[in-house]
Amino acid sequence: MNSFTKKIKRIDNYILHESGDKNCLRFDVGTSCLGPSKKISKVIKNLSTAGLSEYPDPTYKELKEVIAKKYDINLENITVTAGADEAISLIPRALLEPKSSAVVAVPTFYRIIESNQQFGIKNMLVSIGKNFKIGKNYLDLILHEAKRAKTKMIWICNPNNPTGEIIELDGLEYLLKKAGKIFVTVDEAFCDFADPNTKYSSARLVKKYKNLIVIGSLSKAYGLPGLRVGYIISNKDIIDNIDVIKPVFNVSYLSNRIAIETLNDQDHLLKTYKLISNEREYVIGNIKKMKSLQILGESCVNIFLIRHKTKDLFEELQKKGIVAADFRKSLGLENMGCVRITIKKRKDNNLLVEALRDIDSYNIVR
Ligand SMILES: Cc1ncc(COP(=O)(O)O)c(C=O)c1O
């Protein structure tokens, strides 16, 4: 790095552990164990290379049309991004000033904090507290901090990564009404796992609340993190502001075509939703019988947060060849020894439950 380079720090948050052991079981990934729809390979085979010799449609009209249909909103309320990650980068840059502040409910997805920080925005972290209850008190705490610090934006990850817990629409409406002119950005990257018919999505509320910005992604329940397609939904003025700074051709021809076909086929999403709901109930139902383990928050998606009451669960799982996502140092979770686990298919889930049962049995908490 030469002396002219700006020194930008990364956030010390979720740590990806690369295990050298190919036989280890990965429960850390956060992606869908079903992957994308099988129909995608047919779509890819039918794509013409001619499409690659031209730039994609810069308005991404066809992709916006399928997103608009999904949420029953207008095209002017949508912009498409290279994954939700690009949305998280663009929003503060388009709408906030450096040196201003934003309230972030923690624990949450580290990129939200990192993106604010990279743009010189001060993160005002509001911790959910030890009982992990997202009730009215927590929303009031967020609002109180936002008003006290005169912040311009509140960030909510809904359902939250890492807990998988959701704030239902009445809670979000309460926040949106009370926030007034403060922007409320809701990262819904995991929302399709909670309901495939957008029941929990706040996207439709953009008609009612001018301060609402919603982020969506095809990386999670649609099983396409390699595609890099996400979107932002908000009122026209906010979308126009974001479009001014967004790279014009940010979604490639191939990603655009695959995203359109994916969103037109809801069958796979429904299948994924059913499998994950069933497996989550199975895994969490079993863990709840284990006295030394504590699940934090109530997950409605494919990830959940867990700790051992006396031991380092990350290390205990590692000894058994299981890699969990390491949240032991995450903001808002300091000194709690938390790991995030991703729900998989039954065969793998059985191995996880068996390992946890073993860990539980040699450390009975009375
Ligand atoms: C809550 C949350 N939002 C956004 C993202 C980024 O997703 P994408 O792959 O669409 O960039 C992630 C990825 O892990 C996430 O967990």
The ligand as an SDF file (V2000), in Angstrom:
LIG
                    3D

 16 16  0  0  0  0  0  0  0  0999 V2000
  -28.6640   -9.8470    5.6400 C   0  0  0  0  0  0  0  0  0  0  0  0
  -27.8960   -9.8510    4.3740 C   0  0  0  0  0  0  0  0  0  0  0  0
  -28.0820   -8.8650    3.5050 N   0  0  0  0  0  0  0  0  0  0  0  0
  -27.4220   -8.8240    2.3490 C   0  0  0  0  0  0  0  0  0  0  0  0
  -26.5230   -9.7990    2.0150 C   0  0  0  0  0  0  0  0  0  0  0  0
  -25.7910   -9.7140    0.7210 C   0  0  0  0  0  0  0  0  0  0  0  0
  -26.4140  -10.5600   -0.1660 O   0  0  0  0  0  0  0  0  0  0  0  0
  -26.0640  -10.6080   -1.7140 P   0  0  0  0  0  0  0  0  0  0  0  0
  -25.4740  -11.9250   -1.9710 O   0  0  0  0  0  0  0  0  0  0  0  0
  -27.3930  -10.4140   -2.3880 O   0  0  0  0  0  0  0  0  0  0  0  0
  -25.1260   -9.4910   -1.9950 O   0  0  0  0  0  0  0  0  0  0  0  0
  -26.2940  -10.8580    2.8780 C   0  0  0  0  0  0  0  0  0  0  0  0
  -25.3190  -11.9110    2.5500 C   0  0  0  0  0  0  0  0  0  0  0  0
  -24.9360  -12.7230    3.3280 O   0  0  0  0  0  0  0  0  0  0  0  0
  -26.9980  -10.8790    4.1030 C   0  0  0  0  0  0  0  0  0  0  0  0
  -26.8130  -11.8530    4.9830 O   0  0  0  0  0  0  0  0  0  0  0  0
  1  2  1  0
  2  3  1  0
  2 15  2  0
  3  4  2  0
  4  5  1  0
  5  6  1  0
  5 12  2  0
  6  7  1  0
  7  8  1  0
  8  9  2  0
  8 10  1  0
  8 11  1  0
 12 13  1  0
 12 15  1  0
 13 14  2  0
 15 16  1  0
M  END
$$$$
